[in-house]
Amino acid sequence: MGEEKVQISIPAQLYKKIEEYVAGNEEFKDVEEFVEFVLREVLSEEEQTPAYTPEEEEEIKKRLRSLGYI
């Protein structure tokens, strides 16, 4: 059995735009699949590691200080 689902509401106009997008795109079978994909992508971006390590950030700060920016 799949994951438990809950219902959410979005504006009808947005739903229609997504529906049109999905109709012209073979990657998604329906609006629900598209919305799940987008939400998972957004959340996974939030979970990604920072662009710089703490050591790299410190080096960048040193460089900016030496240039007079901070």
Gaussian input, Z-matrix of N, CA and C with variables (Angstrom, degrees):
# hf/3-21g

backbone

0 1
 N
 C     1     B1
 C     2     B2     1     A1
 N     3     B3     2     A2     1     D1
 C     4     B4     3     A3     2     D2
 C     5     B5     4     A4     3     D3
 N     6     B6     5     A5     4     D4
 C     7     B7     6     A6     5     D5
 C     8     B8     7     A7     6     D6
 N     9     B9     8     A8     7     D7
 C    10    B10     9     A9     8     D8
 C    11    B11    10    A10     9     D9
 N    12    B12    11    A11    10    D10
 C    13    B13    12    A12    11    D11
 C    14    B14    13    A13    12    D12
 N    15    B15    14    A14    13    D13
 C    16    B16    15    A15    14    D14
 C    17    B17    16    A16    15    D15
 N    18    B18    17    A17    16    D16
 C    19    B19    18    A18    17    D17
 C    20    B20    19    A19    18    D18
 N    21    B21    20    A20    19    D19
 C    22    B22    21    A21    20    D20
 C    23    B23    22    A22    21    D21
 N    24    B24    23    A23    22    D22
 C    25    B25    24    A24    23    D23
 C    26    B26    25    A25    24    D24
 N    27    B27    26    A26    25    D25
 C    28    B28    27    A27    26    D26
 C    29    B29    28    A28    27    D27
 N    30    B30    29    A29    28    D28
 C    31    B31    30    A30    29    D29
 C    32    B32    31    A31    30    D30
 N    33    B33    32    A32    31    D31
 C    34    B34    33    A33    32    D32
 C    35    B35    34    A34    33    D33
 N    36    B36    35    A35    34    D34
 C    37    B37    36    A36    35    D35
 C    38    B38    37    A37    36    D36
 N    39    B39    38    A38    37    D37
 C    40    B40    39    A39    38    D38
 C    41    B41    40    A40    39    D39
 N    42    B42    41    A41    40    D40
 C    43    B43    42    A42    41    D41
 C    44    B44    43    A43    42    D42
 N    45    B45    44    A44    43    D43
 C    46    B46    45    A45    44    D44
 C    47    B47    46    A46    45    D45
 N    48    B48    47    A47    46    D46
 C    49    B49    48    A48    47    D47
 C    50    B50    49    A49    48    D48
 N    51    B51    50    A50    49    D49
 C    52    B52    51    A51    50    D50
 C    53    B53    52    A52    51    D51
 N    54    B54    53    A53    52    D52
 C    55    B55    54    A54    53    D53
 C    56    B56    55    A55    54    D54
 N    57    B57    56    A56    55    D55
 C    58    B58    57    A57    56    D56
 C    59    B59    58    A58    57    D57
 N    60    B60    59    A59    58    D58
 C    61    B61    60    A60    59    D59
 C    62    B62    61    A61    60    D60
 N    63    B63    62    A62    61    D61
 C    64    B64    63    A63    62    D62
 C    65    B65    64    A64    63    D63
 N    66    B66    65    A65    64    D64
 C    67    B67    66    A66    65    D65
 C    68    B68    67    A67    66    D66
 N    69    B69    68    A68    67    D67
 C    70    B70    69    A69    68    D68
 C    71    B71    70    A70    69    D69
 N    72    B72    71    A71    70    D70
 C    73    B73    72    A72    71    D71
 C    74    B74    73    A73    72    D72
 N    75    B75    74    A74    73    D73
 C    76    B76    75    A75    74    D74
 C    77    B77    76    A76    75    D75
 N    78    B78    77    A77    76    D76
 C    79    B79    78    A78    77    D77
 C    80    B80    79    A79    78    D78
 N    81    B81    80    A80    79    D79
 C    82    B82    81    A81    80    D80
 C    83    B83    82    A82    81    D81
 N    84    B84    83    A83    82    D82
 C    85    B85    84    A84    83    D83
 C    86    B86    85    A85    84    D84
 N    87    B87    86    A86    85    D85
 C    88    B88    87    A87    86    D86
 C    89    B89    88    A88    87    D87
 N    90    B90    89    A89    88    D88
 C    91    B91    90    A90    89    D89
 C    92    B92    91    A91    90    D90
 N    93    B93    92    A92    91    D91
 C    94    B94    93    A93    92    D92
 C    95    B95    94    A94    93    D93
 N    96    B96    95    A95    94    D94
 C    97    B97    96    A96    95    D95
 C    98    B98    97    A97    96    D96
 N    99    B99    98    A98    97    D97
 C   100   B100    99    A99    98    D98
 C   101   B101   100   A100    99    D99
 N   102   B102   101   A101   100   D100
 C   103   B103   102   A102   101   D101
 C   104   B104   103   A103   102   D102
 N   105   B105   104   A104   103   D103
 C   106   B106   105   A105   104   D104
 C   107   B107   106   A106   105   D105
 N   108   B108   107   A107   106   D106
 C   109   B109   108   A108   107   D107
 C   110   B110   109   A109   108   D108
 N   111   B111   110   A110   109   D109
 C   112   B112   111   A111   110   D110
 C   113   B113   112   A112   111   D111
 N   114   B114   113   A113   112   D112
 C   115   B115   114   A114   113   D113
 C   116   B116   115   A115   114   D114
 N   117   B117   116   A116   115   D115
 C   118   B118   117   A117   116   D116
 C   119   B119   118   A118   117   D117
 N   120   B120   119   A119   118   D118
 C   121   B121   120   A120   119   D119
 C   122   B122   121   A121   120   D120
 N   123   B123   122   A122   121   D121
 C   124   B124   123   A123   122   D122
 C   125   B125   124   A124   123   D123
 N   126   B126   125   A125   124   D124
 C   127   B127   126   A126   125   D125
 C   128   B128   127   A127   126   D126
 N   129   B129   128   A128   127   D127
 C   130   B130   129   A129   128   D128
 C   131   B131   130   A130   129   D129
 N   132   B132   131   A131   130   D130
 C   133   B133   132   A132   131   D131
 C   134   B134   133   A133   132   D132
 N   135   B135   134   A134   133   D133
 C   136   B136   135   A135   134   D134
 C   137   B137   136   A136   135   D135
 N   138   B138   137   A137   136   D136
 C   139   B139   138   A138   137   D137
 C   140   B140   139   A139   138   D138
 N   141   B141   140   A140   139   D139
 C   142   B142   141   A141   140   D140
 C   143   B143   142   A142   141   D141
 N   144   B144   143   A143   142   D142
 C   145   B145   144   A144   143   D143
 C   146   B146   145   A145   144   D144
 N   147   B147   146   A146   145   D145
 C   148   B148   147   A147   146   D146
 C   149   B149   148   A148   147   D147
 N   150   B150   149   A149   148   D148
 C   151   B151   150   A150   149   D149
 C   152   B152   151   A151   150   D150
 N   153   B153   152   A152   151   D151
 C   154   B154   153   A153   152   D152
 C   155   B155   154   A154   153   D153
 N   156   B156   155   A155   154   D154
 C   157   B157   156   A156   155   D155
 C   158   B158   157   A157   156   D156
 N   159   B159   158   A158   157   D157
 C   160   B160   159   A159   158   D158
 C   161   B161   160   A160   159   D159
 N   162   B162   161   A161   160   D160
 C   163   B163   162   A162   161   D161
 C   164   B164   163   A163   162   D162
 N   165   B165   164   A164   163   D163
 C   166   B166   165   A165   164   D164
 C   167   B167   166   A166   165   D165
 N   168   B168   167   A167   166   D166
 C   169   B169   168   A168   167   D167
 C   170   B170   169   A169   168   D168
 N   171   B171   170   A170   169   D169
 C   172   B172   171   A171   170   D170
 C   173   B173   172   A172   171   D171
 N   174   B174   173   A173   172   D172
 C   175   B175   174   A174   173   D173
 C   176   B176   175   A175   174   D174
 N   177   B177   176   A176   175   D175
 C   178   B178   177   A177   176   D176
 C   179   B179   178   A178   177   D177
 N   180   B180   179   A179   178   D178
 C   181   B181   180   A180   179   D179
 C   182   B182   181   A181   180   D180
 N   183   B183   182   A182   181   D181
 C   184   B184   183   A183   182   D182
 C   185   B185   184   A184   183   D183
 N   186   B186   185   A185   184   D184
 C   187   B187   186   A186   185   D185
 C   188   B188   187   A187   186   D186
 N   189   B189   188   A188   187   D187
 C   190   B190   189   A189   188   D188
 C   191   B191   190   A190   189   D189
 N   192   B192   191   A191   190   D190
 C   193   B193   192   A192   191   D191
 C   194   B194   193   A193   192   D192
 N   195   B195   194   A194   193   D193
 C   196   B196   195   A195   194   D194
 C   197   B197   196   A196   195   D195
 N   198   B198   197   A197   196   D196
 C   199   B199   198   A198   197   D197
 C   200   B200   199   A199   198   D198
 N   201   B201   200   A200   199   D199
 C   202   B202   201   A201   200   D200
 C   203   B203   202   A202   201   D201
 N   204   B204   203   A203   202   D202
 C   205   B205   204   A204   203   D203
 C   206   B206   205   A205   204   D204
 N   207   B207   206   A206   205   D205
 C   208   B208   207   A207   206   D206
 C   209   B209   208   A208   207   D207

   B1=1.4488
   B2=1.5250
   B3=1.3446
   B4=1.4547
   B5=1.5119
   B6=1.3006
   B7=1.4557
   B8=1.5225
   B9=1.3295
   B10=1.4553
   B11=1.5224
   B12=1.3069
   B13=1.4666
   B14=1.5224
   B15=1.3275
   B16=1.4544
   B17=1.5205
   B18=1.2952
   B19=1.4562
   B20=1.5198
   B21=1.3302
   B22=1.4628
   B23=1.5209
   B24=1.3072
   B25=1.4627
   B26=1.5199
   B27=1.3300
   B28=1.4588
   B29=1.5290
   B30=1.3141
   B31=1.4674
   B32=1.5350
   B33=1.3208
   B34=1.4702
   B35=1.5199
   B36=1.3194
   B37=1.4650
   B38=1.5325
   B39=1.3300
   B40=1.4613
   B41=1.5272
   B42=1.3180
   B43=1.4661
   B44=1.5283
   B45=1.3204
   B46=1.4676
   B47=1.5239
   B48=1.3327
   B49=1.4744
   B50=1.5234
   B51=1.3315
   B52=1.4685
   B53=1.5222
   B54=1.3049
   B55=1.4677
   B56=1.5271
   B57=1.3290
   B58=1.4662
   B59=1.5268
   B60=1.3264
   B61=1.4647
   B62=1.5260
   B63=1.3237
   B64=1.4602
   B65=1.5247
   B66=1.3287
   B67=1.4673
   B68=1.5312
   B69=1.3303
   B70=1.4609
   B71=1.5181
   B72=1.3207
   B73=1.4567
   B74=1.5193
   B75=1.3029
   B76=1.4674
   B77=1.5260
   B78=1.3139
   B79=1.4590
   B80=1.5291
   B81=1.3335
   B82=1.4569
   B83=1.5200
   B84=1.3428
   B85=1.4637
   B86=1.5200
   B87=1.3466
   B88=1.4589
   B89=1.5316
   B90=1.3284
   B91=1.4592
   B92=1.5198
   B93=1.3137
   B94=1.4626
   B95=1.5317
   B96=1.3188
   B97=1.4683
   B98=1.5255
   B99=1.3249
   B100=1.4612
   B101=1.5269
   B102=1.3243
   B103=1.4606
   B104=1.5240
   B105=1.3355
   B106=1.4685
   B107=1.5248
   B108=1.3283
   B109=1.4593
   B110=1.5223
   B111=1.3304
   B112=1.4633
   B113=1.5249
   B114=1.3173
   B115=1.4651
   B116=1.5195
   B117=1.3190
   B118=1.4781
   B119=1.5296
   B120=1.3356
   B121=1.4611
   B122=1.5275
   B123=1.3116
   B124=1.4669
   B125=1.5210
   B126=1.3225
   B127=1.4645
   B128=1.5235
   B129=1.3232
   B130=1.4666
   B131=1.5198
   B132=1.3313
   B133=1.4633
   B134=1.5209
   B135=1.3191
   B136=1.4592
   B137=1.5276
   B138=1.3234
   B139=1.4641
   B140=1.5274
   B141=1.3162
   B142=1.4622
   B143=1.5228
   B144=1.3105
   B145=1.4617
   B146=1.5217
   B147=1.3109
   B148=1.4674
   B149=1.5285
   B150=1.3098
   B151=1.4622
   B152=1.5248
   B153=1.3495
   B154=1.4573
   B155=1.5284
   B156=1.3168
   B157=1.4593
   B158=1.5292
   B159=1.3280
   B160=1.4686
   B161=1.5306
   B162=1.3265
   B163=1.4597
   B164=1.5245
   B165=1.3369
   B166=1.4626
   B167=1.5314
   B168=1.3294
   B169=1.4627
   B170=1.5252
   B171=1.3241
   B172=1.4608
   B173=1.5287
   B174=1.3193
   B175=1.4637
   B176=1.5254
   B177=1.3175
   B178=1.4665
   B179=1.5273
   B180=1.3354
   B181=1.4653
   B182=1.5218
   B183=1.3378
   B184=1.4652
   B185=1.5214
   B186=1.3076
   B187=1.4639
   B188=1.5364
   B189=1.3377
   B190=1.4570
   B191=1.5200
   B192=1.3530
   B193=1.4696
   B194=1.5238
   B195=1.3176
   B196=1.4672
   B197=1.5250
   B198=1.3254
   B199=1.4677
   B200=1.5259
   B201=1.3522
   B202=1.4485
   B203=1.5173
   B204=1.3234
   B205=1.4669
   B206=1.5208
   B207=1.3345
   B208=1.4629
   B209=1.5202
   A1=109.69
   A2=118.38
   A3=123.27
   A4=112.63
   A5=114.47
   A6=121.08
   A7=110.31
   A8=115.58
   A9=120.01
   A10=108.46
   A11=117.07
   A12=121.68
   A13=109.81
   A14=115.52
   A15=123.04
   A16=107.74
   A17=116.23
   A18=121.14
   A19=109.86
   A20=115.66
   A21=121.39
   A22=107.84
   A23=116.41
   A24=120.66
   A25=109.67
   A26=115.12
   A27=121.21
   A28=106.82
   A29=117.65
   A30=119.47
   A31=111.22
   A32=115.93
   A33=121.46
   A34=111.53
   A35=116.85
   A36=120.35
   A37=110.76
   A38=116.79
   A39=120.48
   A40=110.32
   A41=117.02
   A42=121.07
   A43=110.05
   A44=116.78
   A45=120.35
   A46=111.48
   A47=116.76
   A48=120.06
   A49=110.63
   A50=115.89
   A51=119.55
   A52=109.93
   A53=116.19
   A54=121.22
   A55=110.57
   A56=116.78
   A57=121.11
   A58=111.10
   A59=115.80
   A60=120.33
   A61=110.38
   A62=116.13
   A63=121.00
   A64=110.82
   A65=117.40
   A66=121.39
   A67=111.02
   A68=116.73
   A69=120.27
   A70=113.59
   A71=117.11
   A72=121.94
   A73=109.32
   A74=116.61
   A75=121.00
   A76=113.02
   A77=117.73
   A78=121.26
   A79=112.57
   A80=117.53
   A81=121.81
   A82=109.94
   A83=116.00
   A84=118.99
   A85=112.67
   A86=117.16
   A87=119.90
   A88=110.19
   A89=115.28
   A90=121.54
   A91=110.92
   A92=117.48
   A93=121.43
   A94=111.60
   A95=116.77
   A96=120.38
   A97=110.95
   A98=117.20
   A99=121.35
   A100=110.85
   A101=116.93
   A102=121.13
   A103=110.26
   A104=117.54
   A105=120.27
   A106=110.67
   A107=117.03
   A108=121.62
   A109=111.01
   A110=116.50
   A111=120.95
   A112=110.44
   A113=117.38
   A114=120.27
   A115=111.83
   A116=116.89
   A117=119.54
   A118=110.89
   A119=116.65
   A120=120.53
   A121=111.14
   A122=116.66
   A123=120.82
   A124=110.25
   A125=116.64
   A126=120.00
   A127=112.02
   A128=117.71
   A129=119.36
   A130=110.85
   A131=117.96
   A132=120.83
   A133=110.46
   A134=116.78
   A135=121.65
   A136=111.14
   A137=116.81
   A138=121.18
   A139=113.11
   A140=117.55
   A141=120.45
   A142=110.70
   A143=114.03
   A144=119.83
   A145=110.28
   A146=116.87
   A147=119.83
   A148=111.42
   A149=115.52
   A150=120.81
   A151=112.05
   A152=116.34
   A153=120.59
   A154=110.33
   A155=116.03
   A156=120.79
   A157=107.63
   A158=117.64
   A159=119.06
   A160=112.40
   A161=116.92
   A162=120.78
   A163=110.70
   A164=115.93
   A165=119.67
   A166=110.84
   A167=116.21
   A168=119.45
   A169=111.24
   A170=116.54
   A171=120.35
   A172=110.69
   A173=116.78
   A174=121.35
   A175=110.72
   A176=116.75
   A177=120.90
   A178=110.24
   A179=116.48
   A180=120.39
   A181=111.34
   A182=116.45
   A183=120.71
   A184=110.47
   A185=116.34
   A186=120.62
   A187=111.32
   A188=115.70
   A189=119.40
   A190=111.75
   A191=117.01
   A192=120.48
   A193=110.22
   A194=116.23
   A195=119.32
   A196=112.05
   A197=115.85
   A198=120.53
   A199=112.20
   A200=116.09
   A201=120.63
   A202=115.32
   A203=116.66
   A204=119.50
   A205=113.01
   A206=117.13
   A207=119.82
   A208=109.47
   D1=146.18
   D2=-177.48
   D3=-78.82
   D4=-176.62
   D5=178.40
   D6=-66.37
   D7=148.50
   D8=174.99
   D9=-65.92
   D10=140.11
   D11=-177.47
   D12=-113.80
   D13=152.91
   D14=172.92
   D15=-127.09
   D16=158.65
   D17=-178.07
   D18=-96.33
   D19=139.43
   D20=173.64
   D21=-127.12
   D22=163.59
   D23=178.78
   D24=-118.43
   D25=138.32
   D26=173.45
   D27=-131.87
   D28=158.70
   D29=178.90
   D30=-59.07
   D31=141.56
   D32=-178.46
   D33=-57.85
   D34=-37.61
   D35=-179.46
   D36=-63.44
   D37=-41.20
   D38=177.45
   D39=-65.65
   D40=-41.86
   D41=178.32
   D42=-58.44
   D43=-43.75
   D44=-179.51
   D45=-63.82
   D46=-39.52
   D47=177.73
   D48=-63.48
   D49=-43.08
   D50=178.59
   D51=-64.83
   D52=-41.57
   D53=179.31
   D54=-58.87
   D55=-43.64
   D56=177.71
   D57=-64.15
   D58=-41.10
   D59=179.32
   D60=-62.83
   D61=-46.27
   D62=-178.37
   D63=-64.51
   D64=-37.57
   D65=-179.64
   D66=-61.49
   D67=-32.26
   D68=-179.51
   D69=-96.91
   D70=12.73
   D71=-175.09
   D72=-135.17
   D73=122.06
   D74=-177.61
   D75=-80.30
   D76=-6.51
   D77=-177.05
   D78=-72.27
   D79=-28.25
   D80=-176.68
   D81=-121.10
   D82=138.48
   D83=-178.52
   D84=-85.14
   D85=-25.75
   D86=179.57
   D87=-159.35
   D88=176.08
   D89=-178.09
   D90=-60.79
   D91=-42.45
   D92=-179.00
   D93=-58.30
   D94=-44.11
   D95=179.31
   D96=-63.47
   D97=-40.48
   D98=178.58
   D99=-63.44
   D100=-47.54
   D101=-178.43
   D102=-62.69
   D103=-42.93
   D104=176.95
   D105=-59.06
   D106=-44.14
   D107=179.97
   D108=-59.53
   D109=-49.07
   D110=-177.83
   D111=-62.00
   D112=-45.41
   D113=-179.80
   D114=-63.53
   D115=-41.55
   D116=178.21
   D117=-63.41
   D118=-40.24
   D119=179.10
   D120=-62.78
   D121=-46.34
   D122=-179.71
   D123=-61.23
   D124=-45.23
   D125=-179.25
   D126=-67.56
   D127=-35.85
   D128=179.63
   D129=-69.09
   D130=-31.86
   D131=176.23
   D132=-63.70
   D133=-36.50
   D134=179.38
   D135=-67.29
   D136=-29.84
   D137=-176.29
   D138=-86.31
   D139=-10.32
   D140=-176.60
   D141=-64.79
   D142=154.52
   D143=179.72
   D144=-68.94
   D145=155.57
   D146=178.70
   D147=-58.51
   D148=156.06
   D149=-178.71
   D150=-65.55
   D151=-30.79
   D152=-177.28
   D153=-126.81
   D154=147.43
   D155=173.56
   D156=-74.04
   D157=162.92
   D158=177.21
   D159=-57.00
   D160=-35.55
   D161=179.05
   D162=-66.42
   D163=-41.98
   D164=178.71
   D165=-65.58
   D166=-40.25
   D167=177.62
   D168=-60.61
   D169=-41.65
   D170=179.67
   D171=-63.93
   D172=-40.89
   D173=177.97
   D174=-63.17
   D175=-41.27
   D176=178.13
   D177=-63.11
   D178=-43.25
   D179=178.32
   D180=-60.84
   D181=-41.43
   D182=178.20
   D183=-60.91
   D184=-44.68
   D185=179.90
   D186=-63.56
   D187=-43.35
   D188=178.78
   D189=-63.98
   D190=-38.62
   D191=176.82
   D192=-63.23
   D193=-44.21
   D194=-178.44
   D195=-64.83
   D196=-25.53
   D197=178.07
   D198=-89.31
   D199=-6.01
   D200=177.27
   D201=86.53
   D202=12.52
   D203=-179.74
   D204=-81.84
   D205=-27.73
   D206=176.85
   D207=-135.94

